[in-house]
Amino acid sequence: MKGLRKGREAARLWATRPPGGVQQTIEVEELFEDGGRALALIRRVWRWDEDGSPAGEDEMAWLFELNDDRVRCWRPFEDREAAWRAYHGGDGNSSRIQP
């Protein structure tokens, strides 16, 4: 299932595919919001499906653009500092939301 997919049915198909191999869990560490944008500092934890043993983890960030309380678009960042800079856009203001 490679390539760009759009729409609810494509999202449902992706989200409900059968597990196997390495599975990921997303843990939200912190969430910031300033009206039209939100920044989630996340940890992606990988585990082997067979026995649940650790397979790795990544610290990342997701930047969301919001419209009418809905996600308009989002962008993942491997580098949290780059995400923080993109989120602030130079203004340095934010409101913290507890996950």
Secondary structure as GFF3:
##gff-version 3
##sequence-region A 1 99
A	DSSP	alpha_helix	8	15	.	.	.	ID=ss1
A	DSSP	beta_strand	22	33	.	.	.	ID=ss2
A	DSSP	beta_strand	37	48	.	.	.	ID=ss3
A	DSSP	beta_strand	54	67	.	.	.	ID=ss4
A	DSSP	beta_strand	70	77	.	.	.	ID=ss5
A	DSSP	alpha_helix	80	88	.	.	.	ID=ss6
A	DSSP	beta_strand	95	97	.	.	.	ID=ss7
###
